[in-house]
Amino acid sequence: MTPRSSSSAVIAVVAFDGISPFHLSVPCIVFGEDYGAGGVPRFDVRVCAVEPGMLRTTAGFAIAAPYGLEAIAAADIVIVPSWRDGHETPSEALLAALREAHARGAQMVGLCLGAFTLAAAGILDGRPATTHWAWADTFARRYRAVRVDAAVLYVDDGDVLTSAGTAASLDCCLHLLRRRCGAQAANYVARRLVVPPHRQGSQAQFVEQPIGVRSRDERLSPLLDWVRENLAAPHSLDSLAQRALMSRRTFTRRFKQATGTTVGAWLLAERLSRAQQLLETTGESVDTIAGEAGFGSAVSLRQHFAEAFRTTPSNYRREFQGA
């Protein structure tokens, strides 16, 4: 695909009272800085305010946006960098401006909780989308017409892009820059920002693991603690039921009540969590980690790791250790 010139492209970035400075700065630093030395075309970035007057930020200082929502009407790209609260419905004025921009063909981008705003406007109906993993369940319940993928860093659905939380906003904006201006431009900006131009994996690798015990169970809690300390040993439904002095049927029922999942799924989550911890904090080989986490072989660890996190153990270690 031949990169398009973006010298005249107008980008409206939506600011609001209570915004996170980091979220607001991401699209501004990717598209609003002068990267002409690297051959990157200039964008006309216009920060527009939902509410008039000074806008408070989550960091304790206030900002003033030079534009109002009318800037959205002139934008080629509209970016909602976040939103105050996934439970709060944005104003009808903002939603109407977003709908009109989408209807006339503007590129729409919802970063982090900004996906909630696009969904509230109906722009994500019938589409795939993502948001911060901690809000994904709320997002799915609130907007049932949206096909939510809580694992990925961002979703490119043509004229609509959504991203996972915080730093994934950078991934999404760099992807959009790459799509419009080419890989060379995106790589140049990424180097200037000292971030990888394209991260391996998905936000699944950042989701809090493992599955915990939902309720106090005096017989199961000590058992699960013991298993966590002995993940290298082989475990099965029958061996754990025997250790808990329960029948297979009773143990299965009690385990599901306490954890909300099966023995196999819980064991896998615990072993993946241990592997993540060892990859992040030690220099042990993948073979050694596979044994300590109870996978038996590096092949098994790599297979399960790729299925769960869409990356390899080695790439994961490089991301978290900078090695």
The 8 nearest C-alpha neighbors of each residue, nearest first, counted from 0:
[[1, 2, 181, 178, 3, 179, 180, 177],
 [0, 2, 3, 181, 180, 179, 178, 4],
 [3, 1, 180, 181, 179, 0, 4, 178],
 [4, 2, 179, 180, 5, 1, 181, 178],
 [3, 5, 6, 2, 180, 40, 179, 7],
 [6, 4, 8, 7, 40, 42, 3, 41],
 [5, 7, 41, 40, 4, 42, 8, 43],
 [6, 8, 5, 9, 42, 43, 41, 4],
 [7, 9, 5, 42, 6, 75, 43, 10],
 [8, 10, 43, 74, 75, 44, 42, 7],
 [11, 9, 44, 76, 74, 77, 43, 45],
 [10, 12, 77, 45, 71, 74, 46, 44],
 [13, 11, 46, 78, 47, 79, 77, 45],
 [12, 14, 79, 47, 46, 48, 78, 11],
 [15, 13, 48, 47, 49, 12, 46, 18],
 [16, 14, 49, 48, 18, 17, 50, 54],
 [15, 17, 54, 55, 18, 56, 50, 14],
 [16, 18, 56, 55, 57, 15, 83, 19],
 [19, 17, 56, 16, 15, 57, 20, 83],
 [18, 20, 57, 22, 21, 56, 23, 17],
 [21, 19, 23, 22, 24, 18, 56, 58],
 [20, 22, 24, 23, 19, 25, 165, 18],
 [23, 21, 19, 24, 20, 25, 80, 81],
 [22, 24, 20, 21, 25, 80, 19, 26],
 [23, 25, 27, 21, 22, 26, 28, 20],
 [24, 26, 28, 27, 22, 23, 169, 29],
 [27, 25, 29, 28, 30, 24, 172, 23],
 [28, 26, 31, 24, 25, 30, 29, 23],
 [27, 29, 31, 25, 26, 32, 30, 24],
 [28, 30, 26, 27, 31, 25, 32, 172],
 [31, 29, 27, 28, 26, 32, 42, 44],
 [30, 32, 27, 28, 44, 29, 42, 33],
 [33, 31, 28, 30, 34, 29, 27, 41],
 [34, 32, 35, 41, 31, 36, 39, 30],
 [35, 33, 39, 36, 37, 32, 38, 188],
 [34, 36, 38, 39, 37, 33, 40, 41],
 [37, 35, 34, 38, 39, 33, 187, 40],
 [38, 36, 35, 39, 34, 187, 184, 188],
 [37, 39, 35, 36, 40, 184, 34, 183],
 [38, 40, 35, 184, 34, 37, 41, 180],
 [41, 39, 6, 5, 38, 35, 42, 4],
 [42, 40, 6, 5, 39, 33, 43, 35],
 [41, 43, 8, 6, 44, 30, 9, 5],
 [42, 44, 9, 10, 8, 45, 41, 7],
 [43, 45, 10, 31, 42, 9, 11, 46],
 [46, 44, 11, 10, 47, 12, 43, 66],
 [47, 45, 12, 64, 11, 13, 66, 14],
 [46, 48, 66, 67, 13, 64, 68, 14],
 [49, 47, 14, 67, 50, 15, 64, 13],
 [48, 50, 15, 14, 68, 67, 93, 47],
 [51, 49, 48, 15, 52, 16, 54, 67],
 [52, 50, 48, 49, 53, 67, 54, 64],
 [53, 51, 54, 63, 50, 64, 48, 62],
 [52, 54, 63, 62, 61, 55, 51, 64],
 [55, 53, 16, 62, 61, 63, 15, 52],
 [54, 56, 61, 17, 16, 60, 62, 53],
 [57, 55, 17, 18, 58, 19, 61, 60],
 [56, 58, 19, 59, 17, 18, 55, 20],
 [59, 57, 56, 60, 19, 20, 55, 61],
 [60, 58, 57, 56, 61, 55, 17, 20],
 [59, 61, 56, 58, 55, 62, 57, 54],
 [62, 60, 55, 54, 56, 53, 59, 63],
 [61, 63, 54, 53, 55, 64, 60, 56],
 [62, 64, 53, 54, 65, 52, 61, 48],
 [63, 65, 47, 48, 66, 46, 62, 14],
 [66, 64, 63, 47, 46, 67, 45, 48],
 [67, 65, 47, 64, 46, 70, 48, 45],
 [66, 68, 47, 48, 69, 70, 49, 65],
 [67, 69, 70, 71, 47, 48, 49, 66],
 [68, 70, 71, 67, 72, 66, 73, 96],
 [71, 69, 68, 72, 73, 67, 11, 66],
 [70, 72, 74, 69, 73, 11, 68, 96],
 [71, 73, 70, 69, 74, 100, 96, 99],
 [74, 72, 71, 70, 75, 9, 69, 11],
 [75, 73, 9, 71, 76, 10, 11, 72],
 [74, 76, 105, 9, 8, 10, 106, 77],
 [75, 77, 106, 10, 74, 105, 107, 11],
 [78, 76, 11, 107, 10, 108, 12, 106],
 [79, 77, 108, 12, 80, 109, 11, 107],
 [78, 80, 109, 113, 13, 81, 12, 110],
 [81, 79, 110, 113, 22, 23, 78, 109],
 [82, 80, 113, 112, 111, 110, 79, 22],
 [83, 81, 112, 113, 84, 116, 18, 85],
 [84, 82, 17, 18, 85, 81, 87, 112],
 [85, 83, 86, 87, 82, 112, 88, 115],
 [84, 86, 87, 115, 112, 83, 82, 138],
 [85, 87, 84, 88, 137, 141, 83, 115],
 [88, 86, 84, 85, 89, 83, 82, 115],
 [87, 89, 86, 90, 119, 116, 85, 84],
 [90, 88, 87, 91, 116, 93, 94, 119],
 [89, 91, 92, 93, 94, 88, 49, 95],
 [90, 92, 94, 93, 95, 89, 96, 88],
 [93, 91, 95, 90, 94, 96, 68, 89],
 [94, 92, 96, 91, 90, 95, 97, 89],
 [93, 95, 91, 120, 97, 96, 92, 98],
 [96, 94, 98, 92, 97, 93, 91, 99],
 [97, 95, 93, 99, 94, 98, 100, 92],
 [98, 96, 100, 94, 95, 99, 101, 93],
 [99, 97, 95, 101, 100, 96, 102, 94],
 [98, 100, 102, 96, 101, 97, 95, 103],
 [101, 99, 97, 105, 103, 98, 102, 72],
 [100, 102, 98, 104, 105, 99, 103, 97],
 [101, 103, 99, 104, 100, 98, 105, 97],
 [104, 102, 100, 101, 105, 99, 98, 72],
 [105, 103, 101, 102, 106, 100, 158, 75],
 [106, 104, 75, 101, 100, 76, 103, 107],
 [105, 107, 76, 158, 159, 77, 75, 104],
 [108, 106, 159, 77, 76, 105, 158, 78],
 [107, 109, 78, 160, 161, 159, 77, 79],
 [110, 108, 113, 114, 161, 79, 78, 80],
 [109, 111, 80, 162, 113, 161, 168, 81],
 [110, 112, 164, 163, 130, 113, 81, 131],
 [113, 111, 81, 114, 82, 115, 130, 110],
 [112, 114, 81, 109, 110, 79, 82, 116],
 [113, 115, 109, 112, 117, 116, 161, 110],
 [114, 116, 118, 113, 112, 117, 119, 85],
 [117, 115, 119, 113, 118, 114, 120, 89],
 [118, 116, 120, 114, 119, 122, 115, 123],
 [117, 119, 123, 115, 121, 120, 116, 122],
 [120, 118, 116, 121, 117, 115, 88, 94],
 [119, 121, 94, 117, 118, 122, 98, 116],
 [122, 120, 118, 119, 124, 123, 117, 98],
 [121, 123, 117, 120, 118, 124, 98, 101],
 [124, 122, 118, 126, 121, 145, 125, 117],
 [123, 125, 144, 145, 126, 121, 122, 118],
 [126, 124, 145, 144, 123, 146, 127, 122],
 [127, 125, 123, 124, 145, 146, 128, 156],
 [128, 126, 146, 147, 145, 148, 156, 125],
 [129, 127, 147, 154, 161, 148, 146, 126],
 [128, 130, 148, 147, 149, 162, 161, 163],
 [129, 131, 163, 111, 162, 112, 135, 114],
 [132, 130, 164, 163, 111, 133, 134, 135],
 [131, 133, 135, 134, 149, 130, 206, 163],
 [134, 132, 131, 135, 136, 206, 130, 137],
 [135, 133, 137, 132, 131, 136, 138, 130],
 [134, 136, 138, 132, 137, 133, 149, 130],
 [137, 135, 139, 138, 134, 140, 133, 132],
 [138, 136, 140, 134, 135, 139, 141, 85],
 [137, 139, 135, 141, 136, 140, 142, 134],
 [138, 140, 136, 142, 137, 141, 143, 135],
 [141, 139, 137, 138, 142, 143, 136, 135],
 [140, 142, 138, 139, 137, 143, 86, 136],
 [143, 141, 139, 144, 140, 145, 138, 118],
 [142, 144, 145, 139, 140, 141, 146, 138],
 [143, 145, 124, 125, 142, 146, 123, 126],
 [146, 144, 124, 125, 143, 126, 142, 123],
 [147, 145, 127, 126, 128, 144, 148, 125],
 [148, 146, 128, 129, 127, 145, 149, 139],
 [149, 147, 129, 150, 128, 151, 146, 127],
 [148, 150, 132, 129, 135, 151, 147, 130],
 [151, 149, 203, 202, 148, 201, 152, 132],
 [150, 152, 201, 202, 153, 149, 148, 203],
 [153, 151, 201, 163, 202, 167, 162, 150],
 [154, 152, 162, 151, 161, 163, 171, 129],
 [153, 155, 161, 160, 128, 156, 162, 129],
 [156, 154, 160, 157, 159, 153, 161, 158],
 [157, 155, 159, 160, 158, 154, 127, 126],
 [156, 158, 159, 155, 160, 106, 154, 107],
 [157, 159, 106, 156, 107, 160, 105, 104],
 [160, 158, 107, 156, 157, 108, 106, 155],
 [161, 159, 108, 155, 154, 156, 109, 107],
 [162, 160, 109, 154, 110, 153, 108, 128],
 [163, 161, 153, 110, 111, 130, 129, 168],
 [162, 164, 130, 131, 111, 152, 167, 153],
 [163, 165, 131, 111, 167, 130, 166, 168],
 [164, 166, 167, 168, 111, 22, 163, 21],
 [165, 167, 168, 169, 164, 170, 163, 25],
 [168, 166, 170, 169, 163, 165, 164, 152],
 [169, 167, 171, 166, 170, 110, 165, 162],
 [170, 168, 172, 167, 171, 166, 173, 25],
 [171, 169, 167, 173, 168, 172, 174, 197],
 [170, 172, 174, 168, 169, 173, 153, 162],
 [173, 171, 175, 169, 174, 170, 176, 168],
 [174, 172, 176, 170, 175, 171, 185, 169],
 [173, 175, 177, 171, 172, 176, 170, 178],
 [174, 176, 178, 172, 177, 173, 179, 171],
 [175, 177, 173, 179, 174, 178, 180, 185],
 [178, 176, 181, 182, 185, 174, 180, 175],
 [177, 179, 175, 176, 181, 180, 174, 2],
 [180, 178, 176, 2, 3, 177, 181, 175],
 [181, 179, 2, 177, 176, 3, 178, 184],
 [182, 180, 177, 2, 183, 184, 178, 179],
 [181, 183, 177, 185, 184, 186, 180, 178],
 [182, 184, 186, 185, 181, 187, 177, 180],
 [183, 185, 187, 39, 186, 182, 181, 180],
 [186, 184, 177, 182, 188, 187, 183, 173],
 [187, 185, 189, 183, 196, 184, 188, 182],
 [186, 188, 184, 190, 185, 189, 37, 183],
 [187, 189, 191, 185, 190, 186, 192, 184],
 [190, 188, 186, 192, 196, 194, 191, 187],
 [189, 191, 193, 187, 192, 188, 186, 194],
 [190, 192, 188, 189, 193, 187, 194, 186],
 [191, 193, 189, 190, 194, 188, 29, 28],
 [194, 192, 190, 191, 189, 195, 188, 196],
 [193, 195, 189, 192, 190, 196, 191, 197],
 [194, 196, 197, 198, 189, 193, 190, 186],
 [197, 195, 189, 186, 194, 185, 198, 173],
 [196, 198, 195, 199, 170, 174, 173, 194],
 [199, 197, 195, 200, 196, 170, 201, 318],
 [198, 200, 310, 197, 201, 314, 309, 315],
 [201, 199, 310, 309, 308, 198, 202, 204],
 [200, 202, 151, 152, 203, 150, 309, 308],
 [201, 203, 150, 204, 205, 152, 151, 206],
 [202, 204, 150, 308, 201, 206, 205, 151],
 [203, 205, 308, 202, 206, 201, 200, 307],
 [206, 204, 202, 203, 207, 201, 208, 132],
 [207, 205, 203, 204, 208, 132, 202, 133],
 [206, 208, 205, 209, 204, 210, 203, 272],
 [209, 207, 272, 210, 206, 268, 269, 271],
 [208, 210, 268, 269, 211, 272, 207, 265],
 [209, 211, 208, 265, 268, 258, 212, 269],
 [212, 210, 258, 209, 213, 208, 257, 265],
 [211, 213, 258, 257, 214, 210, 215, 220],
 [214, 212, 257, 258, 211, 215, 259, 256],
 [215, 213, 257, 212, 216, 258, 256, 211],
 [214, 216, 217, 213, 220, 212, 257, 219],
 [215, 217, 219, 218, 220, 214, 257, 212],
 [218, 216, 220, 219, 215, 221, 222, 214],
 [219, 217, 216, 220, 221, 243, 222, 215],
 [218, 220, 222, 216, 221, 217, 223, 243],
 [219, 221, 223, 222, 216, 217, 218, 224],
 [222, 220, 224, 223, 219, 225, 218, 217],
 [223, 221, 225, 219, 224, 220, 226, 218],
 [222, 224, 226, 220, 225, 221, 219, 227],
 [223, 225, 221, 227, 222, 226, 220, 228],
 [224, 226, 222, 228, 223, 227, 221, 229],
 [225, 227, 229, 223, 228, 224, 230, 222],
 [228, 226, 224, 225, 229, 230, 223, 269],
 [227, 229, 225, 226, 230, 224, 231, 223],
 [230, 228, 226, 227, 231, 232, 225, 293],
 [229, 231, 293, 232, 292, 227, 226, 228],
 [230, 232, 293, 291, 292, 229, 290, 233],
 [233, 231, 230, 229, 293, 234, 226, 291],
 [234, 232, 231, 235, 293, 230, 229, 238],
 [235, 233, 238, 232, 239, 236, 230, 226],
 [236, 234, 238, 237, 239, 233, 262, 263],
 [235, 237, 239, 238, 240, 262, 234, 247],
 [236, 238, 240, 235, 239, 241, 247, 234],
 [239, 237, 241, 235, 240, 236, 234, 242],
 [240, 238, 242, 241, 236, 237, 235, 243],
 [241, 239, 243, 237, 245, 242, 238, 250],
 [240, 242, 244, 238, 239, 243, 245, 237],
 [241, 243, 239, 244, 240, 238, 245, 222],
 [242, 244, 240, 241, 245, 239, 218, 222],
 [245, 243, 241, 242, 240, 246, 239, 250],
 [246, 244, 240, 243, 250, 241, 249, 247],
 [245, 247, 249, 248, 250, 240, 244, 241],
 [246, 248, 250, 240, 249, 251, 237, 245],
 [247, 249, 251, 246, 250, 252, 245, 253],
 [250, 248, 252, 246, 251, 247, 253, 245],
 [249, 251, 253, 247, 252, 248, 240, 245],
 [252, 250, 254, 248, 249, 253, 247, 255],
 [251, 253, 249, 255, 250, 254, 256, 248],
 [254, 252, 256, 250, 255, 251, 249, 257],
 [255, 253, 257, 251, 256, 252, 250, 258],
 [254, 256, 259, 260, 252, 258, 257, 253],
 [257, 255, 253, 254, 259, 258, 252, 213],
 [256, 258, 254, 213, 212, 255, 214, 259],
 [259, 257, 212, 255, 260, 213, 256, 254],
 [258, 260, 255, 256, 257, 261, 213, 254],
 [259, 261, 255, 258, 264, 265, 262, 254],
 [262, 260, 264, 263, 255, 265, 254, 259],
 [261, 263, 265, 264, 266, 236, 260, 254],
 [262, 264, 266, 261, 265, 267, 235, 236],
 [263, 265, 267, 261, 266, 262, 268, 260],
 [266, 264, 262, 268, 267, 263, 261, 269],
 [265, 267, 269, 263, 268, 264, 262, 270],
 [266, 268, 270, 264, 269, 265, 271, 263],
 [267, 269, 271, 265, 209, 266, 270, 272],
 [270, 268, 272, 266, 267, 271, 209, 265],
 [271, 269, 292, 273, 267, 272, 268, 266],
 [270, 272, 274, 268, 273, 269, 267, 275],
 [271, 273, 269, 275, 270, 274, 208, 268],
 [274, 272, 276, 270, 275, 271, 292, 269],
 [273, 275, 271, 277, 272, 276, 292, 278],
 [276, 274, 272, 278, 273, 277, 279, 271],
 [277, 275, 273, 279, 274, 278, 280, 272],
 [278, 276, 274, 280, 281, 279, 275, 273],
 [279, 277, 275, 316, 276, 280, 281, 274],
 [278, 280, 276, 277, 319, 316, 275, 320],
 [279, 281, 277, 278, 276, 282, 320, 275],
 [282, 280, 277, 283, 278, 279, 276, 284],
 [281, 283, 284, 278, 280, 277, 279, 285],
 [284, 282, 281, 287, 288, 285, 277, 278],
 [285, 283, 287, 286, 288, 282, 289, 278],
 [284, 286, 288, 287, 289, 297, 283, 312],
 [287, 285, 297, 289, 284, 288, 296, 290],
 [288, 286, 284, 290, 289, 285, 283, 291],
 [287, 289, 291, 285, 290, 286, 292, 274],
 [288, 290, 294, 286, 292, 297, 287, 296],
 [289, 291, 295, 293, 287, 288, 292, 294],
 [292, 290, 231, 288, 293, 289, 287, 230],
 [293, 291, 270, 289, 231, 290, 230, 273],
 [292, 294, 231, 290, 230, 295, 291, 289],
 [295, 293, 289, 296, 300, 292, 290, 299],
 [294, 296, 290, 293, 289, 299, 297, 300],
 [297, 295, 298, 299, 289, 294, 286, 300],
 [296, 298, 286, 300, 289, 299, 285, 301],
 [297, 299, 301, 296, 300, 302, 289, 286],
 [298, 300, 302, 296, 297, 301, 294, 303],
 [299, 301, 297, 303, 302, 298, 294, 289],
 [302, 300, 304, 298, 299, 303, 305, 297],
 [301, 303, 299, 305, 300, 304, 298, 306],
 [302, 304, 306, 300, 305, 301, 307, 299],
 [305, 303, 301, 307, 306, 302, 308, 300],
 [304, 306, 309, 310, 302, 308, 303, 307],
 [305, 307, 303, 304, 309, 308, 302, 310],
 [306, 308, 304, 305, 309, 303, 203, 204],
 [307, 309, 204, 203, 305, 310, 304, 306],
 [310, 308, 305, 200, 306, 201, 307, 311],
 [309, 311, 200, 305, 308, 199, 314, 315],
 [310, 312, 314, 313, 305, 315, 301, 304],
 [311, 313, 315, 314, 316, 301, 304, 310],
 [314, 312, 316, 311, 315, 317, 285, 278],
 [315, 313, 317, 311, 316, 312, 318, 310],
 [314, 316, 312, 318, 313, 317, 311, 319],
 [315, 317, 313, 319, 278, 314, 318, 320],
 [316, 318, 322, 321, 314, 320, 315, 319],
 [319, 317, 315, 316, 321, 320, 314, 322],
 [320, 318, 316, 317, 279, 321, 315, 322],
 [319, 321, 322, 317, 316, 318, 279, 280],
 [322, 320, 317, 318, 319, 316, 315, 279],
 [321, 317, 320, 316, 318, 319, 314, 313]]
